[in-house]
Amino acid sequence: MSKHAIEAYTDSLSVEMRKFGVHVAVVEPGNFNSNIGNGERERFIKTFEAVSENIYAEEFERYVERLEAPENPEEKDPEPVAAAEAVYHALTSEQPKTRYLILQQRAGRNGE
């Protein structure tokens, strides 16, 4: 829902800024290798420890296990190069796109 809100806001802002000669674009990256989720993961684990005696303890435990040990550890999210390239293009192109949807495939066992 929040991603759609960003798209809608971008569309609206684009219409408003067009009269000033300003192009508005949105970069929508997929999953990339970063530390962005580390804080959330740590907060979730602390929450789990605090509520481990409630009716959701089993579900919390399974989720924490997945956070700490992914199903396929040989797979990893790609580096955010494509996202950086999209931002660069949006800022420097004479004809930037309105939307930059960046979907990356995870690197598999062979690094492909």
Phi, psi and omega in degrees: 000319182292327178293321176295322178298320178295318178298314180297317178298317179299316179299315180294315179297324179300316179296316181293323185273344181305320182295344177260005180076021181257127177266134180248132180227156175236134176256123183243087182280153172274210179280132177226159178294115178199175178260013187300328183271356184298315180296318179297316180300315180296319178296320180296317180296319177297320177297316179302314181298326182285333184245021186295349179259013180259181186293345181262009185304318182295317179294318178300316182299315179297320181293317179298320178299319179292324178295319184278333181220092180303153181302320181237082184299340178286343177270138177220155179291146180289160176294153187279029182299315182297323178294317178296320178296322179295317178298316179300314180298316180299325182276335188246346184285145174286337177229073181290155176286161174280323179230138174241097178267117186244109177246126181244145174272143176290147176287132181268198183298328181267006181074017182276000000 
